[in-house]
């Protein structure tokens, strides 16, 4: 008796059943023995926003924090200046900590519309430009770049991938198979130290991502300027020199122990910390930051700036933009004939520590200093 041949569809269904059974046994066995996969840093939420038409105006819709939502009418009688950026421009704290609010106090004859919100990257700000035209701004001020390179908070990307892939990685994050397949390709926080709040990285892959992220930032910045519906004023970025780096690249236990006992939020008063750290770890972001303070205290300011910039570049999980971000801003502004206010040059490479709440967010004093510095440039940009 001749056996009946199975159709291709039947073979496909059988294969799917077998594959599903094997995958189920694999995942179930891992959950039974090991529990859920470790959390991955790259599935943290990214603060993308949208401008949604609502009545006679637009509403800034923040998908993570509705407290940052803001409605703006289309009509306006006074000159309108729109500010864009992340939490260094608009945060959930007091209004006085936001420099656009301070600028509005100095320019009551101008309407300052602060459409910044925590977690924004240059890519997410660029996506707002088309709808922003409906608000007919007279000037757009952009202070953005920290979040574009921050590995530990709002990367706007998943590794080298764009942020639209984030829901896919969220969907795959409970899978042990996905964990194994992406283990070497995605950056994540490794053994964050509780005493020093220092995050250690074991692979230099996180540093290799910096170049890709900077290239993406420049592409997004150029796209944003091209799409802007009004003249743009770019600014360079400020950072708190008094706070050390966020991360350190080393898998050596002795290095990690030494680094964990190194103060991150103040320079080395007694001296010798940099030598001990270098002996255990070699060149690190933390060691370079300590050397920068030594040079600054000795009056070698240009050397201090170079060491500080090298420290920023070597931080595997930076909360602050590197010095290269400012260079990109300067270069793109010159290439595109866009106005640039160089805050870093005007207010100093090492602004006073009391201007910051942490490594980059301004206090009321810092916000006021930024607003006063920008005031003449904003006035001239809108012909006041």
C-alpha positions as CSV (number, residue, x, y, z in Angstrom):
1,X,0.0,0.0,0.0
2,X,1.5,3.3,-1.1
3,X,2.0,5.9,1.7
4,X,0.1,9.1,1.2
5,X,2.5,12.0,0.8
6,X,2.1,14.9,3.2
7,X,1.5,18.3,1.7
8,X,4.0,21.1,2.2
9,X,1.5,22.9,4.4
10,X,1.3,19.9,6.7
11,X,5.1,19.7,6.9
12,X,5.3,23.4,7.7
13,X,2.7,23.1,10.5
14,X,4.5,20.0,11.9
15,X,7.8,21.9,11.9
16,X,6.2,24.8,13.7
17,X,4.7,22.6,16.3
18,X,8.1,20.9,16.9
19,X,10.0,24.2,17.0
20,X,7.4,25.7,19.4
21,X,7.7,22.6,21.6
22,X,11.5,22.8,21.7
23,X,11.4,26.5,22.4
24,X,8.8,26.1,25.1
25,X,10.9,23.4,26.8
26,X,14.0,25.6,26.5
27,X,12.3,28.7,27.9
28,X,10.3,26.8,30.6
29,X,13.4,24.9,31.7
30,X,15.3,28.1,32.1
31,X,12.5,29.8,34.0
32,X,12.2,26.8,36.3
33,X,15.9,26.6,37.1
34,X,17.0,30.3,36.8
35,X,13.9,32.4,36.8
36,X,13.4,35.4,34.5
37,X,16.3,36.7,32.4
38,X,18.3,39.6,34.0
39,X,16.9,43.0,33.1
40,X,18.7,44.7,30.2
41,X,19.5,48.4,30.3
42,X,18.5,48.9,26.7
43,X,14.8,48.4,27.4
44,X,14.5,51.5,29.6
45,X,11.8,53.8,28.3
46,X,12.8,56.5,25.9
47,X,11.1,59.9,26.2
48,X,9.7,60.5,22.7
49,X,7.0,63.1,22.4
50,X,4.5,64.3,19.8
51,X,2.6,67.5,19.1
52,X,-1.1,66.7,18.8
53,X,-3.6,69.2,17.4
54,X,-6.3,69.8,20.1
55,X,-8.9,72.5,19.5
56,X,-7.3,75.8,18.6
57,X,-3.8,74.8,19.5
58,X,-1.2,72.0,19.9
59,X,-0.6,69.8,22.9
60,X,2.8,68.4,23.7
61,X,2.1,64.8,24.5
62,X,4.7,63.1,26.6
63,X,4.0,59.3,26.6
64,X,5.9,58.6,29.9
65,X,5.1,61.6,32.1
66,X,1.8,63.3,31.5
67,X,2.9,66.1,33.9
68,X,5.1,67.3,31.1
69,X,2.1,67.7,28.7
70,X,1.5,71.3,27.6
71,X,-1.1,73.0,25.5
72,X,-0.2,76.0,23.3
73,X,-2.7,78.1,21.3
74,X,-2.0,78.8,17.6
75,X,-2.7,82.5,18.0
76,X,-0.2,84.8,19.6
77,X,0.2,88.6,19.6
78,X,3.7,88.8,21.1
79,X,6.9,87.5,19.5
80,X,7.0,83.7,20.2
81,X,10.2,81.9,21.1
82,X,10.1,78.1,21.3
83,X,12.7,76.3,23.4
84,X,13.6,72.6,22.7
85,X,15.7,70.1,24.7
86,X,15.6,67.6,27.5
87,X,15.4,67.9,31.2
88,X,18.2,70.5,31.3
89,X,15.7,72.8,29.7
90,X,12.4,71.7,31.3
91,X,12.2,69.5,34.3
92,X,9.5,68.6,36.8
93,X,11.1,70.8,39.5
94,X,10.5,74.4,40.3
95,X,10.0,76.8,37.4
96,X,13.1,78.8,38.5
97,X,15.3,75.8,37.6
98,X,14.2,76.0,34.0
99,X,16.2,78.7,32.1
100,X,13.4,79.4,29.6
101,X,11.2,80.4,32.5
102,X,14.0,82.7,33.7
103,X,14.3,84.1,30.2
104,X,10.6,84.8,30.2
105,X,11.0,86.8,33.4
106,X,13.7,88.9,31.7
107,X,11.7,89.3,28.5
108,X,8.1,89.9,29.5
109,X,7.3,91.3,26.1
110,X,8.1,87.9,24.5
111,X,6.1,84.7,24.7
112,X,8.5,81.9,25.7
113,X,7.0,78.5,24.9
114,X,9.1,75.7,26.5
115,X,8.4,72.5,24.6
116,X,11.4,70.6,26.1
117,X,10.8,67.6,28.3
118,X,12.9,64.9,30.0
119,X,14.6,62.3,27.8
120,X,14.4,64.2,24.5
121,X,17.0,63.5,21.9
122,X,17.8,65.5,18.8
123,X,16.0,62.8,16.8
124,X,12.7,63.2,18.8
125,X,13.0,67.0,18.6
126,X,13.4,66.8,14.8
127,X,10.2,64.9,14.6
128,X,8.4,67.9,16.1
129,X,9.5,70.4,13.5
130,X,6.7,69.8,10.9
131,X,3.9,70.3,13.5
132,X,5.8,73.1,15.2
133,X,5.2,75.3,12.1
134,X,1.5,75.5,13.2
135,X,2.6,77.6,16.2
136,X,4.4,80.1,13.9
137,X,7.4,80.7,16.2
138,X,9.7,83.6,15.5
139,X,12.7,81.8,16.9
140,X,13.6,78.3,18.0
141,X,16.3,77.8,20.7
142,X,17.8,74.3,20.9
143,X,19.8,73.1,23.9
144,X,20.2,69.4,23.2
145,X,22.8,66.7,23.2
146,X,23.2,65.1,26.6
147,X,20.5,62.5,26.1
148,X,21.9,61.5,22.7
149,X,25.0,60.0,24.2
150,X,23.7,58.9,27.6
151,X,23.9,55.2,27.8
152,X,22.4,54.8,31.2
153,X,19.2,56.8,30.7
154,X,17.5,57.8,27.5
155,X,19.6,56.6,24.7
156,X,17.0,57.0,21.9
157,X,18.6,53.9,20.4
158,X,19.0,50.3,21.2
159,X,22.7,49.7,20.9
160,X,23.3,51.1,17.4
161,X,19.6,50.7,16.4
162,X,17.0,53.4,16.1
163,X,14.5,54.0,18.9
164,X,11.6,52.6,16.9
165,X,13.0,49.1,17.6
166,X,12.5,49.6,21.4
167,X,9.1,48.0,21.5
168,X,10.5,44.9,19.8
169,X,13.3,44.6,22.4
170,X,10.7,45.1,25.1
171,X,8.7,42.3,23.7
172,X,11.7,40.0,23.5
173,X,13.2,40.9,26.9
174,X,11.4,38.1,28.8
175,X,13.0,35.5,26.5
176,X,16.1,33.6,27.5
177,X,16.8,32.9,23.9
178,X,16.8,36.6,23.0
179,X,19.0,37.2,26.0
180,X,21.6,34.8,24.8
181,X,21.5,36.0,21.2
182,X,22.0,39.6,22.1
183,X,24.3,39.2,25.1
184,X,27.4,40.6,23.3
185,X,25.6,43.2,21.2
186,X,23.7,45.3,23.6
187,X,25.3,47.6,26.3
188,X,23.9,47.3,29.8
189,X,24.8,48.4,33.3
190,X,27.1,45.8,34.9
191,X,27.4,45.6,38.7
192,X,26.5,49.2,39.6
193,X,28.3,49.9,42.9
194,X,25.9,50.9,45.7
195,X,28.4,52.9,47.7
196,X,29.8,55.0,44.9
197,X,26.9,54.8,42.5
198,X,29.5,53.9,39.8
199,X,28.4,51.6,36.9
200,X,31.1,49.2,35.7
201,X,31.3,47.9,32.1
202,X,33.3,44.8,31.2
203,X,33.4,45.3,27.4
204,X,34.7,48.2,25.4
205,X,31.7,47.8,23.1
206,X,30.0,50.6,25.0
207,X,32.9,52.9,24.0
208,X,32.7,51.8,20.4
209,X,29.0,53.0,20.4
210,X,30.1,56.6,21.2
211,X,31.3,57.2,17.6
212,X,28.0,55.8,16.2
213,X,26.0,57.9,18.6
214,X,27.9,61.1,17.7
215,X,27.4,60.4,14.0
216,X,23.7,59.9,14.6
217,X,23.5,63.1,16.6
218,X,25.0,65.1,13.8
219,X,22.7,63.6,11.2
220,X,19.7,64.3,13.4
221,X,20.9,67.8,14.1
222,X,21.3,68.6,10.4
223,X,17.8,67.1,9.7
224,X,16.3,69.2,12.5
225,X,17.8,72.4,11.2
226,X,16.6,71.7,7.7
227,X,13.1,71.0,8.9
228,X,12.9,73.9,11.3
229,X,10.0,76.3,10.5
230,X,11.7,79.4,11.9
231,X,15.3,80.7,12.5
232,X,17.2,78.5,15.0
233,X,19.6,79.5,17.7
234,X,21.8,76.6,18.8
235,X,23.7,76.6,22.1
236,X,26.6,74.5,23.4
237,X,26.1,72.5,26.6
238,X,27.1,73.0,30.2
239,X,28.4,70.3,32.6
240,X,29.2,70.1,36.3
241,X,33.0,69.6,36.6
242,X,32.7,68.9,40.3
243,X,30.9,65.6,39.8
244,X,32.9,62.6,38.6
245,X,32.0,60.2,35.8
246,X,29.1,57.8,35.9
247,X,31.0,54.6,34.7
248,X,34.3,52.8,34.6
249,X,35.5,50.2,32.1
250,X,37.1,47.3,33.9
251,X,36.4,43.7,34.9
252,X,39.2,43.5,37.4
253,X,38.0,43.1,41.0
254,X,40.9,45.1,42.5
255,X,40.2,48.0,40.1
256,X,36.5,47.9,40.9
257,X,37.2,47.9,44.7
258,X,39.6,50.9,44.4
259,X,37.2,52.8,42.2
260,X,34.2,52.1,44.5
261,X,36.1,53.8,47.3
262,X,36.9,56.9,45.2
263,X,34.7,60.0,45.8
264,X,32.7,60.9,42.7
265,X,31.2,64.2,43.8
266,X,34.2,66.1,45.0
267,X,37.9,66.4,44.0
268,X,40.6,64.7,45.9
269,X,41.5,66.9,48.9
270,X,44.4,64.8,50.3
271,X,45.9,63.8,47.0
272,X,47.1,60.4,45.9
273,X,43.8,59.0,44.8
274,X,44.6,59.3,41.1
275,X,47.9,57.5,41.6
276,X,46.3,54.6,43.5
277,X,43.5,54.3,40.9
278,X,45.9,54.3,38.0
279,X,48.0,51.6,39.7
280,X,44.9,49.4,39.9
281,X,43.0,50.3,36.7
282,X,45.3,52.1,34.3
283,X,43.7,55.1,32.4
284,X,40.0,55.5,33.3
285,X,37.4,58.2,33.1
286,X,37.6,58.5,36.9
287,X,41.4,58.8,37.0
288,X,41.4,61.4,34.2
289,X,38.7,63.4,36.1
290,X,40.9,63.4,39.2
291,X,43.9,64.5,37.2
292,X,41.9,67.3,35.7
293,X,41.2,68.6,39.1
294,X,44.8,68.4,40.1
295,X,45.8,70.4,37.0
296,X,43.1,73.0,37.6
297,X,44.1,73.5,41.2
298,X,47.7,73.9,40.1
299,X,46.7,76.6,37.6
300,X,47.2,74.5,34.5
301,X,43.8,75.3,33.1
302,X,44.3,74.2,29.5
303,X,45.7,70.8,30.6
304,X,42.7,70.5,33.0
305,X,40.3,71.1,30.1
306,X,42.0,68.5,28.0
307,X,41.9,65.9,30.8
308,X,38.3,66.7,31.6
309,X,37.3,66.2,27.9
310,X,39.2,62.9,27.8
311,X,37.4,61.8,31.0
312,X,34.0,62.5,29.4
313,X,35.0,60.5,26.3
314,X,36.1,57.5,28.3
315,X,33.0,57.2,30.5
316,X,31.2,54.1,29.3
317,X,27.9,55.2,30.7
318,X,27.9,59.0,30.3
319,X,25.2,61.2,31.7
320,X,26.8,64.2,30.1
321,X,27.6,64.8,26.4
322,X,31.2,64.6,25.5
323,X,33.2,67.6,24.3
324,X,32.8,66.2,20.7
325,X,29.1,67.1,20.9
326,X,30.0,70.8,21.3
327,X,32.4,70.5,18.4
328,X,29.6,69.0,16.3
329,X,27.3,71.9,17.3
330,X,30.0,74.4,16.3
331,X,30.8,72.7,13.0
332,X,27.1,72.2,11.9
333,X,26.2,75.8,12.9
334,X,29.1,77.1,10.7
335,X,28.2,74.7,7.8
336,X,24.5,75.6,7.8
337,X,24.9,79.3,8.6
338,X,22.9,78.8,11.8
339,X,23.2,81.1,14.8
340,X,25.2,79.6,17.7
341,X,25.6,80.9,21.2
342,X,28.6,79.2,22.8
343,X,27.5,78.8,26.4
344,X,30.6,76.8,27.3
345,X,32.9,79.6,26.1
346,X,30.8,82.4,27.5
347,X,30.1,80.9,31.0
348,X,33.4,78.9,31.3
349,X,34.5,75.3,30.8
350,X,34.2,74.8,34.6
351,X,31.0,76.7,35.7
352,X,30.4,77.0,39.5
353,X,29.2,73.9,41.2
354,X,26.2,75.8,42.7
355,X,24.8,76.2,39.3
356,X,24.0,72.5,39.1
357,X,21.7,70.1,41.0
358,X,23.7,67.1,39.8
359,X,26.1,66.5,36.9
360,X,24.1,68.6,34.3
361,X,20.7,69.9,35.5
362,X,20.8,73.6,36.5
363,X,19.7,75.0,39.8
364,X,17.9,78.3,39.9
365,X,21.3,80.1,39.9
366,X,22.4,78.1,36.9
367,X,19.2,78.7,35.0
368,X,19.4,82.4,35.7
369,X,23.0,82.5,34.5
370,X,22.0,80.7,31.2
371,X,19.0,83.0,30.7
372,X,21.1,86.2,31.3
373,X,23.8,85.0,28.9
374,X,21.2,84.2,26.2
375,X,19.2,87.4,26.6
376,X,21.1,89.7,24.2
377,X,21.3,87.0,21.5
378,X,17.6,86.2,21.8
379,X,16.8,90.0,21.6
380,X,18.8,90.5,18.5
381,X,17.4,87.3,16.9
382,X,13.9,88.6,17.0
383,X,14.8,92.3,16.4
384,X,13.9,93.7,19.8
